[in-house]
């Protein structure tokens, strides 16, 4: 079975500081990995995805994530936080048949001025 | 915009009533998923369709829940005899299936059972 663990339900950074949101996955087969962002009372928007190509994946809004098989991790980073980045972020994993996506419990990012 | 559309956006109902939600996926997507999200949690898988066939249902989907996707286009999710524990955001997503990877989500239907 697949599962996702997001360490830290709340992360607070200052505007301009590095953003690091952690995601570890459990999978019996090489997974596909995703990061989604959710604004209040909205659906989920895809930030980036890993599909077994390059291990460093660049996404929208300056975010990127690195797949590390040895650490079973897929942490999300952004060099410089903007106020508009304040939202909830979800890591997700899927098997190659995409029958379902397993989501972590989410990390709320707060950006302080 | 031809994204995933969900209606209604909000629904308040009394305990014991039946409710039905609709999802219109992206037109060329053959896979459609339903998820439930409660406060402070990530989305939990409920069920998915490949065209009109419902291929998998979660154990979360009790007998009071039923989903359909007639003709492989839009989908409905019905909850019968609603309970307060059914209060949640119900999210619909669609994907190309094996021809694609990520799921595209709608804005969700927030259900409040009073």
Interface residues (C-beta under 8 A of the other chain):
Chain A: X4 X9 X32 X34 X36 X41 X42 X43 X44 X45 X46 X49 X51 X90 X92 X94 X97 X98 X99 X100 X101 X102 X103 X104 X105 X106
Chain B: X4 X6 X31 X33 X35 X40 X41 X42 X43 X44 X45 X48 X55 X56 X91 X93 X95 X97 X98 X100 X101 X102 X103 X104 X105 X106 X107 X108 X110
